[in-house]
Amino acid sequence: MIAKLRQMSEEGVSSFFNEVMANDGLRRRLGRAGERLLSNKQSFDRNVETLLDFVNIPSKRDVRDLKARLDHLSGQLVNLSMKIDRMLERGEEAGSGSTARARKRGGRSSAKE
């Protein structure tokens, strides 16, 4: 049926669907087939995910979860980097002031150069 739809032109497909909509029995059967397809799809997806887990291949959900965790860790790393930068700036400001005072007195500062 799908192969025939592929061979048909746009007008042919349009007329086919118009005939399907006009026929109540065919429309009901297509509706039931669609419902079965959706219920089977959930079962199929679950079975595929179980199989992928069995052979140790990540599923789409696994990849999505891992990406979310990596995004979270990346955000934490950026925050940590910003905090370290601020601490280093404060340390340089405090360290440069004590080094200058120690040099004026002729002694060594407590901070290593």
C-alpha positions, 0 to 999 in steps of 0.5 A, a space after each residue: 500500500 505504501 509502495 503504491 502511495 509513493 508511485 502516485 502523484 500528489 493528485 492521486 494521493 489526494 484522491 486516495 485519501 478522499 476515498 478513504 474518508 468517504 468509506 466509514 468501514 475503511 476509516 474505522 479499520 485505519 483508525 484501529 490500525 493506528 491505535 494498535 500501531 501506537 500501542 505496539 510502538 511503546 512495547 517495541 521501543 521498550 524492547 529495543 531499549 532493553 536489548 540495547 541495555 543488554 548489549 551495552 549500547 546507550 539508548 537515546 534516553 541514556 545519551 540525553 541523561 548523560 548530556 544533561 549531567 555533562 551540562 550541569 557539570 560544565 556549569 559547575 566548572 565555569 562557576 568554580 573557574 570564576 571563583 578561582 579567578 576572583 580569589 587569584 585577583 584578590 590574592 595578587 592585590 593583597 600580595 603586591 601591596 605586602 611585597 612593595 612594603 617589604 621591599 621598601 624596608 629592605 626585607 623579604 616578603 612572606 609571599 613567594 615570588 
